[in-house]
C-alpha cells in the first residue's frame, strides 16, 4: 500500500471516507477501504480513500464487533435475520 499512500498524499486535502471532514497532510491518516476486504472489497484505487486514523480505527472495531456477534449467533444456533 506504499504506492497508494504516496498517490493519495499527493492529492491531499481530501474528505475523510468515514466522516466527510477534511484530511490534510499534517494529520495522522490512513488509506481506507471503502468496501472492506472481508466483505468482498478489493485493493484497487477505486475502492480506496483516505480517512482520519481515529475514524478508520473506530470503523474497524465496529466491523470486528459485528463479525463476533454474528459468529456467536451461529454457534448458539440462532438463525440470521
C-alpha positions as CSV (number, residue, x, y, z in Angstrom):
1,X,0.0,0.0,0.0
2,X,3.0,2.3,-0.1
3,X,2.3,3.4,-3.6
4,X,-1.3,4.1,-2.8
5,X,-0.4,6.1,0.2
6,X,2.0,8.2,-1.9
7,X,-0.7,8.6,-4.5
8,X,-3.3,9.9,-2.0
9,X,-0.7,12.0,-0.2
10,X,-0.2,14.0,-3.4
11,X,-4.0,14.6,-3.7
12,X,-4.5,15.9,-0.1
13,X,-6.5,17.6,1.2
14,X,-9.4,15.2,0.6
15,X,-12.6,14.4,2.5
16,X,-12.4,11.5,5.0
17,X,-14.2,8.5,3.7
18,X,-15.8,7.8,7.1
19,X,-16.8,11.2,8.5
20,X,-16.5,13.6,5.5
21,X,-14.3,16.2,7.2
22,X,-11.1,17.3,5.5
23,X,-8.0,15.2,5.9
24,X,-4.7,17.2,5.4
25,X,-1.1,16.1,5.2
26,X,-0.4,17.4,8.7
27,X,-2.9,14.9,10.2
28,X,-2.4,11.3,11.0
29,X,-4.4,9.5,8.3
30,X,-4.8,6.0,6.8
31,X,-5.6,4.7,3.3
32,X,-9.0,3.2,3.9
33,X,-11.0,0.5,2.0
34,X,-14.4,1.9,1.0
35,X,-15.8,-1.6,0.9
36,X,-14.0,-3.7,3.5
37,X,-11.9,-6.6,2.2
38,X,-13.6,-9.0,4.5
39,X,-16.9,-8.3,2.7
40,X,-15.5,-8.5,-0.8
41,X,-13.8,-5.2,-1.4
42,X,-10.6,-5.1,-3.4
43,X,-7.3,-3.2,-3.2
44,X,-7.8,-1.2,-6.4
45,X,-7.7,2.6,-6.2
46,X,-11.4,2.8,-7.0
47,X,-12.1,1.1,-3.6
48,X,-9.6,3.2,-1.6
49,X,-9.9,6.6,0.0
50,X,-8.3,8.5,2.9
51,X,-9.6,8.5,6.5
52,X,-8.6,10.1,9.7
53,X,-6.7,7.4,11.7
54,X,-9.3,7.6,14.5
55,X,-12.2,7.2,12.1
56,X,-10.6,4.2,10.4
57,X,-9.8,2.5,13.7
58,X,-13.3,3.0,15.0
59,X,-14.8,1.6,11.8
60,X,-12.5,-1.5,12.1
61,X,-13.5,-2.1,15.7
62,X,-17.2,-1.8,14.8
63,X,-16.8,-4.3,11.9
64,X,-14.9,-6.7,14.2
65,X,-17.7,-6.5,16.8
66,X,-20.4,-7.2,14.2
67,X,-18.4,-10.3,13.0
68,X,-18.0,-11.6,16.5
69,X,-21.7,-11.2,17.3
70,X,-22.7,-12.9,14.0
71,X,-20.3,-15.8,14.8
72,X,-21.8,-16.1,18.3
73,X,-25.3,-16.3,16.9
74,X,-24.2,-19.1,14.6
75,X,-22.6,-21.0,17.4
76,X,-25.7,-20.6,19.6
77,X,-27.9,-21.9,16.8
78,X,-29.7,-18.6,16.3
79,X,-30.7,-18.0,12.7
80,X,-29.8,-14.7,11.0
81,X,-32.5,-12.1,10.3
